[in-house]
C-alpha cells in the first residue's frame, strides 16, 4: 500500500511513496512534485454521478488527480489548497465523515461517497450542505484543515461541543446535532442570544464512541475578516 507521511511543521507537505503498480487519488491541483516513474491523469473516480455527488458533498473538484506508479517505484509531494495541517486516517474497521474541503488524498481502494444530512444539520451545521462526504473501503485517507489539527476522543456520557467551523472529520458511528449555544438548560431565545453575544454562533454536539479531528482556525471567519479588511482598504 502507498505510504503517506506528513512532513514539515508549518503548512506541511504530504509525502507519498508508491511501489510499481500502486495508485492514489488526490484533490485537483494537489500535486507539487513527482518522480519520473509516476504518471498523473485526471479521473472521475466512481463515474459521473458519484463525482457530482462528491462535488456537492465536500467541495471536491469534479475531476480528481490519479497518480500511478507505472514504470517503477516513485515518490511525490502533495499539498492542500488551503494552508494548514494534515492527518492520515486508517479506514476499514473505522469509517469517517468529512467537512467541506477536508479531503486531500486517499489510497486506491477508498471511495468518498455522498451522504445526505438532516435538514437542520444541512442548513446550519456548516459541514457541507445537504450532503457530506463519507469514506468507504479499506486503506487510508488524508484530511486537511485550516491551522493545526488535533484529535478529540468522544466517550459515552462525555459529549463534546465543537464550534462548527473547526470540525474537519469525525468517526461515522458518532451521533451529532447542531445547537445555537453551548448550554442545554436555557430556552431557545436565551440560547440564540447567548450564541450572538458570545460570538460562537452554531456549535455541533457529538456523542457516542469515536474520534473527531478539529482544526485551530475557522476558514469562514478568516475569509470574512479578510474580505472586511480588503473592503476597508479599497
Secondary structure, 3 states (H helix, E strand, C coil): CCEEEEECCCCCEEEEEECCCCEEEECCCCEEEECCCEEEEEECCCHHHHHHHHHHHHCCCCCEEEEEECCCCEEEEECCCCCCCEEEEEECCCCEEECCCCEEEEECCEEEEEEECCHHHHHHCCCCCCEEEEEEECEEEEEECCCCEEEEEEECCECEEEEHHHEEEEECCCEEEEECCCCCCCCHHHHHHHHHHHCCCCEEEEECCEEEEEECCCHHHHHHHHHHHHHHHC
